[in-house]
Amino acid sequence: MITVIIQARMGSTRLPGKTLAGLAGEPILGHLVRRVSKIQGIDRVVIATTENPSDDILANFANKRGIPFFRGSEDDVLDRFYGAARKFGASVIVRVTPDCPVLDPAVSGLVLTRFLAAQGALDYVSNVHPPTFPDGLDTEVFSFEALEKAWKGAALKSE
C-alpha cells in the first residue's frame, strides 16, 4: 500500500500553530491533504501527529475530514513515523510536511515514479538530497523495509 504520511504537530518553535494556520480561507494542513491526495498512484493519506494534548486539535481535524491518523511520540519522530506506517500497512511511504502547503502533486508523483521504477533496487528517493526543486516541493519516498531498518537501528530519540 502506497501511503502518504504527513508529519504534523502544533508545537513548531519558529511559528507555533502553523499547521492549522489559515491560508486563503483554509488551514495549511487542509491545503496539503488536498494536494497530496492528487498524487498519482497513492492509496492513502495519513496524518502522523503526537500524543501531546496540544495536538488534539490535529486529531479532531483528521476525524472531521475522515483522514486516518496516528498519534505517537513528540520527541521520537522516527518512532512516530514507523508506528503510523505499521498501523496502516504502508509498503511504500511518501513523506511530506505541512511546511509545503503548495506542494505540487505532479512533482511528488515524479519522485514516487522514480522510486517505483527502480523495482526494489532503491530504498529511498527524494528531491531534497540534493535539492532539485524549489523549497516547498519537498518529497521523500522510501520502503517500509528501509524505515523499519532505520527504526530498529536507532538508539537515541534524536535518531
N, C-alpha and C positions, 0 to 999 in steps of 0.2 A: 504494500500500500504506500503510495507516494503522498507524504503528509507535509504540509507547510506548518511549521511551528513558529509562532510569533512569540518571541520572548518579551514579556511586558511586565512592568511594575510601575507603581506610582511614586516610588521613592527616589527619583532622579535627584542627584545633588546639584547639577547645573540648572535644571529647570523643573522643580518639583511639580508633579501633576501633569506633565507634558503629554503623557499617553492619552489622556482624555480631554486635553485642551481643545478648544474649538478651532476649527479651520474651515472656513467657507460654510458655516452652519452645521457642521458635523464634527464629532470627535476625531482626532487624528487616527485613533485605532480603527474607527469605522471606515475611514478612507482606505486604510491599509488592508483591512479584511476584504473590502470590495475589490480592490485591485489585485490582491494575490489570488482571489477566487477565480480570476480570469486567466491564470497561468495554464497554458495548455498541458494536459497530461496529469494534473494533480488529482488526487482522490478526496482529500480532506484538508480543512484548515482548522488548526488547534491553537489555543492560546495557552502559553505556559507562564503562570504567574506565581507569586509567592504565597506562603501561609500567613504573612504579615496582615494584621487586621486592616491596615491602610489599603490593602489590595482587594478587600471585599467588594469594593466598587467595580473592580475589573471582573470579578466572578459574576456580579449582578449584570454587568454589561453583556457578558457572554451568555448568561441564562436568558436574558430578554431577547437576544437575537438568535438563540438556538445554536450557538457556537460551542463545540466541545472545549473543555478547558481542564487543565491540570494545575494543582497547587503544590508547590514544593519549597525547598529551602531558598531563603532570600540570599544567603551568602554563597551557597554552593550551586552556581548556575549550571555546571555540568551535570550534577545530580538531578536538578530540576528538569533539564532537557532530556536526560536519559529516562527519567520517570514518565515524562509526557510521551516520549516515543514508544516506550514499552507499553504503557496503558492503552494506547490507541493503535498498536500493531503496525507501527511505521516500519517499512523496509528501506525506504529512501526518505531522507529528511531534507526539506528545503527550509533553511534558516533565514528569517528576516526579523527586523526590529522596527518598532514604531518611530525610530529615528528617520525612517524612509517612507513617509506617508504618501509620496507621489511616485513610488516605485513603479517602474514600467513592466507590466506583465510580459511583454514581448522579450525584454532584456533578460528577465528572470527565466523565461522559457528557454532562451539560448543556453543559459548555464545548465539548466536541467537536461536539455537535449544533449549537451556535450557529455554530461555525466552518464546518461543512459546509453549513448552511442559507444561508450567505452566497454560496455557489456561486462562489467565487473573488474576490469583491469585498473580502474581508478577507485580510490576510496573517498576522494574529496575533490571537488571542483568549485571554484569561486571566481568572481570578477573583482575581488578585492586584494588578492595576493598574486601578482602586483595589481594595483588599481588599473582597470581597463575601461571603466565608465565613470562619469562624474559621481561625486558623493550623492547619496540619496537613492542610488540604484543598486545598492549592495545586496548580493545574493550569494549564499553558500549552499552547496548540495553535498551530502555525504551519505554513506550507507549506515544502516543501523549497526552493522558489524564494526565499522570504524568507531562509531560513537561508543559502543559497548567496550571496545578495547581501550579507548581513552578513559572511560569511566572506571573500568577495573584497574587501570594503571595509575590513576590519580591518587596521591596520598594526602594532599592538602586541599582544603576547600578552595584555595586560590587557584588550584589547577583545574 
